[in-house]
Amino acid sequence: MEGQNVRARGFAAMDQERQREIARKGGKAAHERGTAHEFTTDEARAAGRKGGERVSMDRRHMAEIGRMGGKSSAARRSTRSSDSDDSNGGGGHQGGGMAHEGSAHASDKGSPEGGGNM
């Protein structure tokens, strides 16, 4: 059979919603008959381990996952940073954050030259 005139037939030709409906009915019927397989905790753990080992063998895939995670972490840090900047009127230092050495404001120290409380 040549690949040029191949068209989906039967189940594959149905839209996804119809496929899901049929699959759901099949799963429900299997449970009612008692023939559906239900994983034990140990079986599920072993299956997950086996799948994880298989996936982690693809170094390119794992590298892509790592890149996506790094970008996600950086975006969260960036969002948190800009949220704290916005909350105090634009980029200033608010008392609760981590201060770098020597970065405390004079008013934070209570010194007269910094306009602190006297």
N, CA, C and O of each residue as an XYZ file, in Angstrom:
472
protein
N       0.838     -1.179      0.000
C       0.000      0.000      0.000
C       0.881      1.239      0.000
O       1.827      1.321      0.783
N       0.590      2.193     -0.854
C       1.389      3.406     -0.958
C       0.941      4.435      0.064
O      -0.245      4.506      0.385
N       1.868      5.236      0.583
C       1.591      6.214      1.621
C       0.828      7.436      1.140
O       0.408      8.248      1.964
N       0.633      7.596     -0.169
C       0.002      8.811     -0.679
C      -1.512      8.822     -0.472
O      -2.076      9.882     -0.203
N      -2.171      7.702     -0.585
C      -3.627      7.667     -0.517
C      -4.150      7.084      0.795
O      -5.237      6.507      0.823
N      -3.404      7.226      1.860
C      -3.814      6.662      3.140
C      -4.697      7.673      3.861
O      -4.320      8.831      4.041
N      -5.881      7.214      4.271
C      -6.784      8.070      5.040
C      -7.183      7.334      6.311
O      -7.301      6.108      6.332
N      -7.386      8.098      7.353
C      -7.781      7.496      8.620
C      -9.169      6.877      8.467
O     -10.063      7.451      7.845
N      -9.322      5.687      9.053
C     -10.624      5.020      9.003
C     -11.008      4.572     10.398
O     -10.158      4.465     11.282
N     -12.279      4.312     10.593
C     -12.749      3.776     11.867
C     -12.488      4.705     13.032
O     -12.767      5.902     12.961
N     -11.949      4.145     14.110
C     -11.717      4.882     15.348
C     -10.810      6.094     15.117
O     -11.046      7.163     15.681
N      -9.781      5.928     14.296
C      -8.821      7.001     14.046
C      -9.446      8.168     13.294
O      -8.964      9.296     13.399
N     -10.514      7.914     12.534
C     -11.151      8.968     11.755
C     -12.108      9.813     12.597
O     -12.508     10.899     12.180
N     -12.474      9.318     13.780
C     -13.421     10.046     14.634
C     -12.746     11.230     15.298
O     -11.529     11.238     15.488
N     -13.537     12.226     15.648
C     -12.949     13.349     16.384
C     -12.615     12.889     17.807
O     -13.143     11.886     18.286
N     -11.755     13.619     18.455
C     -11.248     13.200     19.775
C     -12.355     13.063     20.813
O     -12.302     12.173     21.662
N     -13.340     13.922     20.752
C     -14.424     13.852     21.735
C     -15.179     12.536     21.613
O     -15.530     11.926     22.623
N     -15.430     12.097     20.391
C     -16.135     10.826     20.162
C     -15.262      9.649     20.618
O     -15.771      8.696     21.209
N     -13.959      9.709     20.348
C     -13.044      8.656     20.791
C     -13.056      8.552     22.314
O     -13.105      7.454     22.868
N     -13.011      9.693     22.981
C     -13.016      9.698     24.449
C     -14.301      9.096     25.002
O     -14.281      8.351     25.982
N     -15.414      9.429     24.361
C     -16.705      8.913     24.810
C     -16.738      7.388     24.728
O     -17.183      6.719     25.661
N     -16.266      6.846     23.612
C     -16.243      5.387     23.431
C     -15.289      4.733     24.428
O     -15.619      3.708     25.024
N     -14.105      5.324     24.609
C     -13.125      4.775     25.548
C     -13.660      4.797     26.979
O     -13.452      3.854     27.743
N     -14.349      5.877     27.331
C     -14.923      5.993     28.674
C     -15.946      4.881     28.914
O     -15.974      4.266     29.980
N     -16.788      4.634     27.903
C     -17.795      3.578     28.031
C     -17.119      2.207     28.189
O     -17.578      1.365     28.961
N     -16.035      2.001     27.455
C     -15.310      0.733     27.563
C     -14.710      0.538     28.935
O     -14.787     -0.551     29.502
N     -14.117      1.580     29.468
C     -13.521      1.503     30.798
C     -14.576      1.267     31.869
O     -14.369      0.497     32.807
N     -15.701      1.937     31.715
C     -16.790      1.779     32.689
C     -17.328      0.350     32.663
O     -17.594     -0.243     33.708
N     -17.485     -0.194     31.456
C     -17.994     -1.563     31.318
C     -17.020     -2.571     31.927
O     -17.444     -3.524     32.582
N     -15.723     -2.366     31.716
C     -14.721     -3.285     32.271
C     -14.775     -3.275     33.800
O     -14.659     -4.320     34.439
N     -14.951     -2.094     34.373
C     -15.050     -2.012     35.841
C     -16.312     -2.713     36.339
O     -16.285     -3.397     37.362
N     -17.415     -2.541     35.613
C     -18.663     -3.189     36.021
C     -18.563     -4.712     35.945
O     -19.132     -5.419     36.777
N     -17.837     -5.212     34.942
C     -17.660     -6.669     34.798
C     -16.611     -7.195     35.774
O     -16.547     -8.395     36.043
N     -15.798     -6.295     36.296
C     -14.738     -6.718     37.207
C     -13.484     -7.176     36.482
O     -12.622     -7.818     37.082
N     -13.371     -6.855     35.203
C     -12.196     -7.282     34.432
C     -11.167     -6.164     34.255
O     -10.125     -6.380     33.636
N     -11.447     -4.974     34.790
C     -10.508     -3.860     34.663
C      -9.335     -4.087     35.608
O      -9.521     -4.536     36.739
N      -8.141     -3.780     35.149
C      -6.964     -3.938     35.998
C      -6.802     -2.699     36.855
O      -6.824     -1.579     36.344
N      -6.644     -2.886     38.126
C      -6.367     -1.777     39.029
C      -5.004     -2.023     39.653
O      -4.770     -3.048     40.294
N      -4.116     -1.070     39.455
C      -2.756     -1.204     39.954
C      -2.719     -1.168     41.476
O      -3.422     -0.381     42.110
N      -1.893     -2.028     42.047
C      -1.592     -1.919     43.473
C      -0.557     -0.809     43.618
O       0.012     -0.354     42.626
N      -0.319     -0.386     44.823
C       0.683      0.656     45.070
C       2.050      0.216     44.565
O       2.767      1.003     43.947
N       2.413     -1.036     44.823
C       3.723     -1.538     44.392
C       3.826     -1.610     42.874
O       4.865     -1.269     42.308
N       2.749     -2.056     42.201
C       2.756     -2.118     40.737
C       2.893     -0.717     40.142
O       3.653     -0.516     39.195
N       2.174      0.231     40.686
C       2.235      1.605     40.189
C       3.632      2.189     40.387
O       4.158      2.869     39.506
N       4.228      1.919     41.545
C       5.575      2.418     41.832
C       6.582      1.840     40.840
O       7.428      2.561     40.310
N       6.481      0.512     40.589
C       7.400     -0.144     39.656
C       7.217      0.394     38.238
O       8.196      0.609     37.524
N       5.969      0.610     37.830
C       5.705      1.137     36.491
C       6.266      2.547     36.343
O       6.846      2.881     35.310
N       6.098      3.363     37.362
C       6.626      4.722     37.329
C       8.140      4.736     37.270
O       8.733      5.534     36.544
N       8.767      3.852     38.032
C      10.226      3.764     38.024
C      10.722      3.346     36.644
O      11.675      3.916     36.111
N      10.059      2.341     36.076
C      10.454      1.829     34.764
C      10.313      2.922     33.699
O      11.190      3.090     32.851
N       9.207      3.658     33.753
C       9.001      4.744     32.795
C      10.027      5.842     32.963
O      10.541      6.376     31.980
N      10.327      6.181     34.203
C      11.320      7.217     34.478
C      12.701      6.827     33.982
O      13.430      7.658     33.441
N      13.057      5.571     34.165
C      14.363      5.096     33.688
C      14.423      5.187     32.174
O      15.441      5.588     31.611
N      13.349      4.821     31.525
C      13.300      4.828     30.064
C      13.414      6.251     29.519
O      14.173      6.505     28.585
N      12.663      7.167     30.103
C      12.678      8.553     29.647
C      14.039      9.192     29.885
O      14.538      9.933     29.038
N      14.638      8.907     31.037
C      15.902      9.556     31.378
C      17.064      9.075     30.511
O      18.142      9.669     30.554
N      16.874      8.024     29.733
C      17.922      7.560     28.825
C      18.087      8.518     27.649
O      19.148      8.537     27.024
N      17.074      9.307     27.335
C      17.125     10.259     26.224
C      17.723     11.567     26.744
O      17.013     12.412     27.289
N      19.033     11.722     26.570
C      19.739     12.874     27.132
C      19.243     14.201     26.551
O      19.181     15.202     27.264
N      18.896     14.214     25.288
C      18.418     15.443     24.659
C      17.086     15.874     25.308
O      16.872     17.053     25.590
N      16.213     14.904     25.534
C      14.923     15.190     26.169
C      15.134     15.717     27.589
O      14.491     16.685     27.996
N      16.022     15.088     28.334
C      16.280     15.516     29.705
C      16.882     16.927     29.740
O      16.565     17.720     30.626
N      17.749     17.232     28.770
C      18.337     18.568     28.705
C      17.250     19.610     28.454
O      17.276     20.692     29.041
N      16.300     19.288     27.585
C      15.202     20.208     27.289
C      14.344     20.438     28.537
O      13.948     21.569     28.820
N      14.059     19.373     29.275
C      13.292     19.496     30.516
C      14.031     20.417     31.488
O      13.417     21.279     32.117
N      15.338     20.234     31.610
C      16.144     21.077     32.504
C      16.110     22.534     32.094
O      16.015     23.418     32.946
N      16.187     22.794     30.792
C      16.122     24.174     30.307
C      14.777     24.803     30.639
O      14.715     25.947     31.091
N      13.697     24.050     30.414
C      12.360     24.578     30.708
C      12.223     24.881     32.196
O      11.649     25.904     32.569
N      12.746     23.999     33.049
C      12.683     24.229     34.489
C      13.468     25.457     34.899
O      13.024     26.228     35.751
N      14.628     25.643     34.301
C      15.446     26.819     34.603
C      14.756     28.108     34.199
O      14.791     29.097     34.931
N      14.129     28.095     33.029
C      13.413     29.283     32.560
C      12.232     29.583     33.480
O      11.947     30.742     33.781
N      11.550     28.532     33.921
C      10.404     28.704     34.812
C      10.847     29.301     36.141
O      10.201     30.208     36.664
N      11.955     28.790     36.689
C      12.472     29.310     37.957
C      12.869     30.769     37.819
O      12.571     31.587     38.690
N      13.543     31.093     36.722
C      13.978     32.470     36.500
C      12.777     33.395     36.369
O      12.803     34.522     36.864
N      11.731     32.929     35.708
C      10.530     33.753     35.545
C       9.871     34.005     36.891
O       9.397     35.111     37.154
N       9.837     32.983     37.750
C       9.243     33.165     39.081
C      10.060     34.160     39.895
O       9.503     35.025     40.570
N      11.376     34.035     39.829
C      12.231     34.973     40.565
C      12.034     36.387     40.051
O      11.957     37.335     40.833
N      11.953     36.525     38.743
C      11.773     37.832     38.129
C      10.436     38.435     38.532
O      10.355     39.629     38.820
N       9.396     37.626     38.554
C       8.069     38.096     38.941
C       8.065     38.524     40.398
O       7.518     39.575     40.734
N       8.666     37.726     41.263
C       8.727     38.073     42.685
C       9.485     39.376     42.878
O       9.079     40.221     43.676
N      10.568     39.542     42.161
C      11.380     40.735     42.278
C      10.596     41.967     41.842
O      10.628     42.991     42.525
N       9.892     41.884     40.713
C       9.146     43.037     40.231
C       7.929     43.301     41.096
O       7.508     44.451     41.220
N       7.349     42.265     41.700
C       6.222     42.460     42.611
C       6.657     43.259     43.826
O       5.943     44.163     44.260
N       7.820     42.938     44.381
C       8.276     43.660     45.568
C       8.668     45.084     45.200
O       8.499     45.991     46.014
N       9.182     45.303     44.001
C       9.519     46.655     43.559
C       8.264     47.499     43.428
O       8.261     48.666     43.821
N       7.201     46.929     42.883
C       5.960     47.662     42.678
C       5.270     47.991     43.992
O       4.615     49.027     44.101
N       5.407     47.130     44.987
C       4.653     47.301     46.222
C       5.128     48.484     47.047
O       4.381     48.994     47.881
N       6.372     48.934     46.826
C       6.857     50.033     47.654
C       7.083     51.303     46.849
O       7.817     52.192     47.281
N       6.464     51.391     45.700
C       6.531     52.630     44.947
C       7.696     52.704     43.985
O       8.042     53.797     43.537
N       8.310     51.592     43.652
C       9.284     51.626     42.582
C      10.725     51.431     42.957
O      11.507     52.380     42.906
N      11.089     50.264     43.322
C      12.484     49.890     43.381
C      13.228     50.203     44.652
O      14.418     49.896     44.727
N      12.624     50.780     45.638
C      13.331     51.095     46.872
C      13.506     49.883     47.753
O      13.065     48.780     47.428
N      14.156     50.112     48.871
C      14.400     49.028     49.838
C      13.316     49.061     50.895
O      13.027     50.108     51.476
N      12.717     47.899     51.140
C      11.756     47.787     52.224
C      12.397     46.969     53.321
O      13.163     46.051     53.030
N      12.115     47.266     54.543
C      12.794     46.682     55.685
C      12.921     45.185     55.716
O      13.925     44.699     56.238
N      11.972     44.394     55.194
C      11.988     42.956     55.386
C      12.906     42.190     54.474
O      13.148     41.011     54.729
N      13.436     42.790     53.418
C      14.252     42.060     52.452
C      15.660     41.846     52.935
O      16.054     42.352     53.986
N      16.433     41.081     52.149
C      17.834     40.851     52.490
C      18.637     42.071     52.067
O      18.562     42.477     50.908
N      19.390     42.656     52.960
C      20.198     43.823     52.637
C      21.622     43.384     52.378
O      22.137     42.501     53.064
N      22.267     43.996     51.391
C      23.673     43.725     51.141
C      24.486     44.537     52.142
O      24.021     45.549     52.667
N      25.672     44.090     52.390
C      26.511     44.769     53.371
C      26.701     46.221     52.958
O      27.075     46.502     51.819
N      26.449     47.132     53.868
C      26.642     48.546     53.601
C      25.502     49.184     52.828
O      25.620     50.341     52.424
N      24.405     48.476     52.607
C      23.337     49.050     51.797
C      22.187     49.596     52.627
O      21.201     50.067     52.060
N      22.277     49.551     53.926
C      21.178     50.051     54.767
C      21.083     51.560     54.618
O      22.101     52.243     54.503
N      19.887     52.069     54.620
C      19.672     53.511     54.525
C      20.020     54.175     55.846
O      19.921     53.566     56.911
N      20.428     55.433     55.757
C      20.759     56.165     56.980
C      19.555     56.242     57.894
O      19.699     56.175     59.115
N      18.359     56.383     57.318
C      17.155     56.481     58.146
C      16.884     55.173     58.866
O      16.288     55.173     59.943
N      17.320     54.035     58.276
C      17.149     52.748     58.928
C      18.013     52.657     60.184
O      17.654     51.984     61.151
N      19.152     53.342     60.154
C      20.082     53.285     61.281
C      19.686     54.254     62.388
O      20.155     54.148     63.522
N      18.808     55.210     62.039
C      18.387     56.193     63.040
C      19.388     57.300     63.236
O      19.364     57.961     64.275
N      20.278     57.535     62.273
C      21.280     58.590     62.427
C      20.669     59.949     62.049
O      19.820     60.004     61.159
N      21.074     61.033     62.697
C      20.500     62.363     62.426
C      20.764     62.844     61.001
O      19.913     63.507     60.407
N      21.943     62.514     60.441
C      22.224     63.011     59.105
C      21.365     62.342     58.045
O      21.248     62.863     56.936
N      20.772     61.220     58.350
C      19.916     60.529     57.380
C      18.456     60.920     57.522
O      17.613     60.374     56.810
N      18.131     61.823     58.391
C      16.744     62.228     58.553
C      15.926     61.219     59.329
O      14.706     61.151     59.174
N      16.580     60.444     60.154
C      15.883     59.414     60.903
C      15.064     59.996     62.041
O      14.994     61.214     62.204
N      14.460     59.150     62.808
C      13.632     59.580     63.924
C      14.506     60.076     65.063
O      15.412     59.371     65.509
N      14.242     61.271     65.527
C      15.000     61.819     66.640
C      14.096     62.259     67.728
O      14.561     62.752     68.756
